[in-house]
Amino acid sequence: MQAARGRGWPFAAHSLYGDIILSAGGRVVAAVLTFAKTVLLVRLLQPSVYGGVAVLLSWAYIASGVGELGCGAAFILLESGSDRAQQEAHFWRFVRSRVLVSVGLAALWLAAAVAKLVPLSGVGGPALLFGLGQNMCHAPEFLFQAQRTFARYSRFIVGVASLQLLWTAGALGVYHHWQLSEQTLWMLVALAPWFSAALTLLPLALPQSSSIKPAPKADWTYLKTMVGFGKWVAAGTMLSYVYQRWAVITLGRTGTPESAGAYDVAVTCAQAVNLLTLAAVSALSPRFAASDNQAAVRRGLVRLLKQGGPIVAGVLVLYYLLRGPVITAVFGAEYRSSTVALDALMPSFLLSLLTQPMVAYTTFGLRAPQVVFWAALACTAALLVGATTVTRSYGVAGLALLQSGLLIAQHAFITLFALYGPRSGS
């Protein structure tokens, strides 16, 4: 890693902008395909049935955060300065560690179900299956980020989204043709990421047959090394998923799956604005991990705030002018109520266009993932404590305002730390 930092400044404009463009292109196409999958589910399922799927997916993303253990971020940190051969060899250790974690968590859930600590039926099993599958099918993204091969990264994420859309369409066809139960539909939906994992990991594994053989001692040592850094990222990621999805879960628990489904549509639309942010962060994270030039990075982040602010304001105005007809046209008149939550959520998601790079810099550049974790913990705790009470008193609009306001406060704190906080160990 130190050698890598000595090779020079890794933020050359032509290289960085090219990587962002490649990443953005893939992200946009993948997001359109994922969005199409949501539209397909909404259009082909009754609102109450889609509400159940929305609750399932909410728990699934939380399960993904638990099982991820922050190892993806740790892999980028550990391997961004390594040579290509070491990156690829260590990638398969990374994949084998994910298999180990998946098997362990699945065994724990089955043991709990046998002991009747958790219900064998319901969303628990499908949610865990989907979440662990998400971690497996997205594993190669971190290799391509560490290698800065963003053309491969772009093609890969589009391929994963395409395969999940294909599987979901087939699952809906089977569900309607044979009039299957809702529980069976949940299991079919949960298998989508495993289908894409099988078809994307296999082509990578075939040329690397000698590298994919288990090496238990080395794999365990590497897993512990990744978790040593990634534990904070893992906890922060899990809290992020809880924060994003708790409102849907809260509404599902109140016995109104239609409201849960409508709120999920709002969250899906709000997250779509993060396409360019995620693309930029994908390109920036390995550079943050490999750079010691804090002053230059911070100057760039300040320019981002100054230049991006007017753009965010303009997009927000455009959203409020168009959101009603667009939601109705895409999702149907049954989901027009989604605008109630979306109106409150959109400002916070748009502001994250400017602040998400601050989160990445705090994590990778300042080596302070614990700061991101504690900020996320405070906001998530406030949401968990207040969600039910606020919903009873002020309805869906109050719940969305609470979620939006807390996210703005969290990112404001991290932004201040990114600009003025010290680097860990300095």
C-alpha positions as CSV (number, residue, x, y, z in Angstrom):
1,M,0.0,0.0,0.0
2,Q,2.8,2.4,0.9
3,A,4.5,1.7,-2.4
4,A,1.3,2.5,-4.2
5,R,1.1,5.9,-2.5
6,G,4.6,6.7,-3.7
7,R,3.7,6.3,-7.4
8,G,2.2,9.8,-7.5
9,W,-1.0,11.6,-7.4
10,P,-3.9,9.2,-8.3
11,F,-6.4,12.0,-9.1
12,A,-5.3,12.9,-12.6
13,A,-8.3,14.7,-14.1
14,H,-8.4,12.8,-17.4
15,S,-8.2,9.4,-15.6
16,L,-10.6,10.3,-12.8
17,Y,-13.2,11.8,-15.1
18,G,-12.9,8.9,-17.5
19,D,-13.5,6.4,-14.6
20,I,-16.5,8.4,-13.4
21,I,-18.0,8.5,-16.9
22,L,-17.6,4.7,-17.3
23,S,-18.9,4.0,-13.8
24,A,-21.8,6.5,-14.3
25,G,-22.8,4.9,-17.6
26,G,-22.9,1.4,-16.0
27,R,-24.7,2.7,-12.9
28,V,-27.3,4.5,-15.0
29,V,-28.1,1.4,-17.1
30,A,-28.0,-0.9,-14.1
31,A,-30.3,1.5,-12.2
32,V,-32.8,1.7,-15.1
33,L,-32.9,-2.1,-15.2
34,T,-33.4,-2.3,-11.4
35,F,-36.0,0.4,-11.6
36,A,-37.7,-1.7,-14.4
37,K,-37.7,-4.7,-12.0
38,T,-39.5,-2.6,-9.4
39,V,-42.0,-1.3,-11.9
40,L,-42.6,-4.9,-13.1
41,L,-43.3,-6.0,-9.5
42,V,-45.6,-3.1,-8.9
43,R,-47.6,-3.4,-12.1
44,L,-48.0,-7.2,-12.0
45,L,-48.8,-7.6,-8.3
46,Q,-51.7,-6.4,-6.2
47,P,-50.7,-3.4,-3.9
48,S,-51.1,-5.6,-0.8
49,V,-48.9,-8.4,-2.3
50,Y,-46.3,-5.9,-3.5
51,G,-46.3,-4.4,0.1
52,G,-45.3,-7.8,1.4
53,V,-42.5,-8.0,-1.2
54,A,-41.4,-4.5,-0.2
55,V,-41.1,-5.6,3.5
56,L,-39.2,-8.7,2.4
57,L,-36.7,-6.7,0.4
58,S,-36.4,-4.2,3.3
59,W,-35.3,-7.0,5.6
60,A,-33.2,-8.5,2.9
61,Y,-31.0,-5.4,2.5
62,I,-30.5,-5.3,6.2
63,A,-29.5,-8.9,6.1
64,S,-27.1,-8.0,3.3
65,G,-25.5,-5.4,5.5
66,V,-25.1,-7.8,8.4
67,G,-23.5,-10.5,6.2
68,E,-21.2,-8.1,4.3
69,L,-19.1,-7.4,7.4
70,G,-17.6,-4.4,5.6
71,C,-15.3,-6.7,3.7
72,G,-15.8,-5.0,0.3
73,A,-14.6,-1.7,1.6
74,A,-11.7,-3.4,3.4
75,F,-10.8,-5.2,0.1
76,I,-10.5,-1.9,-1.7
77,L,-8.3,-0.5,1.1
78,L,-6.1,-3.5,1.3
79,E,-5.7,-4.2,-2.4
80,S,-5.9,-0.8,-4.3
81,G,-2.1,-0.6,-4.2
82,S,-1.4,-4.3,-4.9
83,D,-0.2,-5.7,-8.3
84,R,-2.8,-7.4,-10.5
85,A,-1.8,-11.0,-9.6
86,Q,-2.1,-10.4,-5.9
87,Q,-5.5,-8.7,-6.3
88,E,-6.9,-11.6,-8.2
89,A,-5.5,-14.2,-5.8
90,H,-6.8,-12.3,-2.8
91,F,-10.2,-11.8,-4.5
92,W,-10.9,-15.5,-4.3
93,R,-10.0,-15.4,-0.6
94,F,-12.6,-12.6,-0.4
95,V,-15.2,-14.7,-2.2
96,R,-14.5,-17.8,-0.1
97,S,-14.9,-15.7,3.0
98,R,-18.3,-14.6,1.8
99,V,-19.3,-18.2,1.3
100,L,-18.1,-19.0,4.8
101,V,-20.1,-16.2,6.3
102,S,-23.2,-17.0,4.3
103,V,-23.2,-20.7,5.4
104,G,-22.6,-19.6,9.0
105,L,-25.5,-17.2,9.0
106,A,-27.9,-19.6,7.2
107,A,-27.0,-22.3,9.8
108,L,-27.7,-19.9,12.7
109,W,-31.1,-19.0,11.2
110,L,-32.0,-22.7,10.6
111,A,-31.0,-23.5,14.2
112,A,-33.1,-20.6,15.5
113,A,-36.1,-21.8,13.4
114,V,-35.8,-25.4,14.6
115,A,-35.7,-24.1,18.2
116,K,-38.8,-22.0,17.3
117,L,-37.0,-18.8,18.2
118,V,-37.9,-17.4,14.8
119,P,-40.9,-18.5,12.5
120,L,-40.0,-21.0,9.8
121,S,-42.5,-19.3,7.5
122,G,-42.7,-15.6,6.8
123,V,-40.2,-13.2,5.3
124,G,-37.2,-14.1,7.5
125,G,-35.9,-17.0,5.5
126,P,-36.4,-15.4,2.0
127,A,-35.0,-12.1,3.3
128,L,-31.8,-13.8,4.5
129,L,-31.5,-15.8,1.3
130,F,-31.8,-12.6,-0.8
131,G,-29.5,-10.6,1.3
132,L,-26.7,-13.1,1.3
133,G,-27.1,-13.6,-2.4
134,Q,-26.7,-9.9,-3.0
135,N,-23.4,-10.0,-1.3
136,M,-22.2,-12.9,-3.5
137,C,-23.4,-11.6,-6.8
138,H,-21.8,-8.1,-6.2
139,A,-18.4,-9.4,-5.0
140,P,-16.5,-8.8,-8.3
141,E,-17.4,-5.1,-8.2
142,F,-14.8,-4.6,-5.5
143,L,-12.1,-6.3,-7.5
144,F,-12.8,-4.1,-10.5
145,Q,-12.8,-1.0,-8.3
146,A,-9.5,-1.9,-6.7
147,Q,-8.0,-2.6,-10.2
148,R,-9.6,0.7,-11.5
149,T,-10.9,-1.3,-14.5
150,F,-14.1,0.7,-14.7
151,A,-15.1,-0.6,-18.2
152,R,-15.3,-4.1,-16.7
153,Y,-17.0,-2.7,-13.6
154,S,-19.6,-1.0,-15.8
155,R,-20.3,-4.1,-17.9
156,F,-20.5,-6.3,-14.8
157,I,-23.1,-4.2,-12.9
158,V,-25.2,-4.0,-16.0
159,G,-25.0,-7.8,-16.4
160,V,-26.0,-8.4,-12.7
161,A,-29.0,-6.1,-13.0
162,S,-30.1,-7.7,-16.3
163,L,-29.9,-11.2,-14.9
164,Q,-31.9,-10.2,-11.8
165,L,-34.6,-8.5,-14.0
166,L,-34.8,-11.7,-16.2
167,W,-35.2,-13.9,-13.2
168,T,-37.8,-11.7,-11.6
169,A,-39.8,-11.6,-14.8
170,G,-39.8,-15.4,-15.0
171,A,-40.7,-15.7,-11.3
172,L,-43.7,-13.4,-11.8
173,G,-44.8,-15.5,-14.8
174,V,-44.6,-18.7,-12.8
175,Y,-46.4,-17.1,-9.9
176,H,-49.4,-16.0,-12.0
177,H,-49.5,-19.1,-14.2
178,W,-49.7,-21.6,-11.4
179,Q,-51.5,-19.3,-8.9
180,L,-48.8,-19.8,-6.3
181,S,-48.9,-18.7,-2.7
182,E,-47.4,-15.4,-1.5
183,Q,-44.8,-17.4,0.5
184,T,-43.6,-19.2,-2.7
185,L,-43.4,-15.8,-4.5
186,W,-41.1,-14.6,-1.7
187,M,-38.8,-17.6,-2.2
188,L,-38.7,-17.1,-6.0
189,V,-37.8,-13.4,-5.6
190,A,-35.1,-14.3,-3.1
191,L,-33.3,-16.5,-5.6
192,A,-32.8,-13.7,-8.1
193,P,-29.3,-12.6,-6.8
194,W,-28.1,-16.3,-6.6
195,F,-29.1,-16.8,-10.2
196,S,-27.0,-13.8,-11.2
197,A,-24.1,-14.8,-8.9
198,A,-23.9,-18.3,-10.5
199,L,-23.7,-16.8,-14.0
200,T,-21.3,-14.0,-13.3
201,L,-18.8,-15.7,-10.9
202,L,-18.4,-18.8,-13.1
203,P,-16.7,-17.0,-16.0
204,L,-14.3,-15.4,-13.6
205,A,-13.6,-18.7,-11.8
206,L,-12.8,-20.9,-14.9
207,P,-9.5,-19.2,-15.8
208,Q,-8.5,-19.1,-12.1
209,S,-9.1,-22.8,-11.2
210,S,-5.9,-22.9,-9.1
211,S,-6.8,-19.8,-7.2
212,I,-10.3,-20.8,-6.1
213,K,-9.3,-23.9,-4.2
214,P,-10.0,-23.5,-0.4
215,A,-7.1,-22.5,1.8
216,P,-8.8,-22.5,5.2
217,K,-6.0,-21.0,7.3
218,A,-5.1,-18.3,4.8
219,D,-8.8,-17.5,4.2
220,W,-9.6,-17.2,7.9
221,T,-6.5,-14.9,8.4
222,Y,-7.6,-12.7,5.5
223,L,-11.2,-12.6,6.7
224,K,-10.0,-11.4,10.1
225,T,-7.8,-8.8,8.5
226,M,-10.7,-7.5,6.4
227,V,-13.1,-7.4,9.4
228,G,-10.5,-5.5,11.4
229,F,-11.0,-2.6,9.2
230,G,-14.4,-3.4,7.8
231,K,-16.2,-3.8,11.2
232,W,-17.0,-0.1,11.3
233,V,-18.0,0.0,7.6
234,A,-20.1,-3.2,8.2
235,A,-21.9,-1.6,11.2
236,G,-22.4,1.6,9.3
237,T,-23.7,-0.2,6.2
238,M,-26.2,-2.2,8.3
239,L,-27.4,1.0,10.0
240,S,-27.7,2.6,6.6
241,Y,-30.0,-0.2,5.4
242,V,-32.0,-0.1,8.6
243,Y,-32.3,3.7,8.2
244,Q,-33.4,3.5,4.6
245,R,-35.9,0.6,5.1
246,W,-37.3,1.0,8.7
247,A,-40.2,3.2,7.6
248,V,-41.3,0.5,5.1
249,I,-41.0,-2.1,7.9
250,T,-42.9,0.1,10.4
251,L,-45.8,0.6,8.0
252,G,-45.8,-3.2,7.2
253,R,-46.0,-3.9,11.0
254,T,-49.1,-1.7,11.3
255,G,-51.0,-4.1,9.1
256,T,-51.1,-1.7,6.0
257,P,-49.0,-3.4,3.3
258,E,-50.4,-1.0,0.7
259,S,-48.8,1.9,2.6
260,A,-45.6,0.0,3.0
261,G,-45.6,-0.6,-0.8
262,A,-46.3,3.1,-1.6
263,Y,-43.5,4.2,0.8
264,D,-41.1,1.7,-0.9
265,V,-41.9,3.2,-4.3
266,A,-41.0,6.6,-2.8
267,V,-37.7,5.3,-1.5
268,T,-36.9,3.6,-4.8
269,C,-37.6,6.9,-6.7
270,A,-35.5,8.9,-4.2
271,Q,-32.6,6.6,-4.4
272,A,-32.5,6.9,-8.2
273,V,-31.0,10.4,-7.8
274,N,-27.9,8.9,-6.3
275,L,-26.7,7.4,-9.6
276,L,-24.0,9.9,-10.3
277,T,-22.9,10.0,-6.7
278,L,-22.4,6.2,-6.5
279,A,-20.5,6.4,-9.8
280,A,-18.2,9.1,-8.5
281,V,-17.7,7.3,-5.2
282,S,-16.8,4.1,-7.0
283,A,-14.0,5.9,-8.8
284,L,-12.9,8.0,-5.8
285,S,-12.8,5.3,-3.1
286,P,-9.6,3.5,-4.3
287,R,-8.0,6.9,-4.9
288,F,-8.9,8.1,-1.4
289,A,-7.4,4.8,-0.1
290,A,-4.1,5.4,-2.0
291,S,-3.6,9.1,-1.4
292,D,-1.8,11.1,1.3
293,N,-2.6,14.5,-0.2
294,Q,-5.3,15.6,2.1
295,A,-5.2,19.3,1.3
296,A,-5.8,18.8,-2.4
297,V,-8.6,16.3,-1.8
298,R,-10.4,18.7,0.6
299,R,-10.1,21.6,-1.9
300,G,-11.8,19.4,-4.5
301,L,-14.6,18.5,-2.0
302,V,-15.2,22.2,-1.3
303,R,-15.4,22.9,-5.0
304,L,-17.9,20.1,-5.3
305,L,-20.1,21.8,-2.7
306,K,-19.9,25.2,-4.3
307,Q,-20.5,24.1,-7.9
308,G,-23.0,21.3,-7.1
309,G,-25.3,23.3,-4.9
310,P,-27.1,25.3,-7.6
311,I,-27.5,22.1,-9.6
312,V,-29.2,20.3,-6.7
313,A,-31.5,23.2,-6.2
314,G,-32.5,23.2,-9.8
315,V,-33.2,19.5,-9.8
316,L,-35.3,19.9,-6.7
317,V,-37.5,22.5,-8.4
318,L,-37.9,20.3,-11.5
319,Y,-38.9,17.4,-9.3
320,Y,-41.7,19.2,-7.6
321,L,-43.1,20.3,-10.9
322,L,-43.2,16.9,-12.5
323,R,-43.4,14.3,-9.7
324,G,-47.2,13.7,-9.7
325,P,-47.8,12.8,-13.4
326,V,-44.5,10.8,-13.6
327,I,-45.4,8.6,-10.6
328,T,-48.9,8.0,-11.9
329,A,-47.6,7.2,-15.4
330,V,-44.9,4.8,-14.3
331,F,-46.4,3.0,-11.3
332,G,-50.1,3.6,-11.7
333,A,-52.8,5.7,-10.0
334,E,-52.8,3.4,-7.0
335,Y,-49.3,4.7,-6.1
336,R,-49.9,8.4,-6.4
337,S,-49.9,8.6,-2.6
338,S,-46.1,7.8,-2.9
339,T,-45.6,11.5,-3.5
340,V,-46.5,12.3,0.1
341,A,-43.4,10.5,1.3
342,L,-41.3,11.4,-1.7
343,D,-41.8,15.1,-1.3
344,A,-40.2,14.9,2.2
345,L,-37.5,12.5,1.2
346,M,-36.2,14.1,-2.0
347,P,-34.3,17.0,-0.4
348,S,-32.2,14.7,1.8
349,F,-31.4,12.4,-1.1
350,L,-30.5,15.2,-3.4
351,L,-28.2,16.7,-0.8
352,S,-26.4,13.3,-0.5
353,L,-25.3,13.9,-4.1
354,L,-22.9,16.5,-2.6
355,T,-22.2,14.8,0.7
356,Q,-21.7,11.1,-0.2
357,P,-18.1,11.8,-1.4
358,M,-17.5,13.2,2.1
359,V,-18.6,9.9,3.6
360,A,-16.2,8.1,1.3
361,Y,-13.3,10.4,2.1
362,T,-13.9,10.1,5.8
363,T,-13.9,6.3,5.5
364,F,-11.0,5.8,3.1
365,G,-9.0,9.0,3.1
366,L,-9.1,9.9,6.8
367,R,-9.2,6.2,7.9
368,A,-12.1,7.1,10.2
369,P,-15.0,4.7,9.4
370,Q,-15.9,4.8,13.1
371,V,-17.0,8.4,12.7
372,V,-19.5,7.4,9.9
373,F,-20.7,4.6,12.1
374,W,-21.4,6.7,15.2
375,A,-23.2,9.4,13.1
376,A,-25.3,6.7,11.5
377,L,-26.0,5.0,14.9
378,A,-27.3,8.3,16.4
379,C,-29.7,8.9,13.5
380,T,-30.8,5.4,13.2
381,A,-31.5,5.2,16.9
382,A,-33.6,8.3,16.7
383,L,-35.6,6.9,13.8
384,L,-36.2,3.6,15.6
385,V,-37.4,5.3,18.7
386,G,-39.5,7.9,17.0
387,A,-40.9,6.1,13.9
388,T,-44.0,4.5,15.4
389,T,-45.0,7.5,17.5
390,V,-44.5,10.0,14.7
391,T,-46.5,7.8,12.3
392,R,-49.4,7.5,14.7
393,S,-49.4,11.3,15.3
394,Y,-48.5,12.7,11.9
395,G,-49.0,9.8,9.4
396,V,-46.7,8.9,6.5
397,A,-45.7,12.6,5.9
398,G,-44.4,12.9,9.4
399,L,-42.5,9.7,9.2
400,A,-40.9,10.8,5.9
401,L,-40.0,14.2,7.3
402,L,-38.4,12.6,10.3
403,Q,-36.3,10.3,8.1
404,S,-35.3,13.1,5.8
405,G,-34.3,15.5,8.6
406,L,-32.2,13.0,10.4
407,L,-30.3,12.1,7.2
408,I,-29.5,15.7,6.5
409,A,-28.2,16.1,10.1
410,Q,-26.1,13.0,9.7
411,H,-24.4,14.0,6.5
412,A,-23.9,17.6,7.7
413,F,-21.9,16.3,10.6
414,I,-19.8,13.9,8.4
415,T,-19.1,16.8,5.9
416,L,-17.7,19.0,8.7
417,F,-15.5,16.1,9.9
418,A,-14.3,15.4,6.3
419,L,-13.3,19.1,5.9
420,Y,-11.8,19.7,9.3
421,G,-11.1,16.3,11.0
422,P,-7.7,14.7,11.5
423,R,-6.6,11.6,9.7
424,S,-6.5,8.5,11.8
425,G,-3.0,7.8,13.1
426,S,-1.7,11.3,12.1
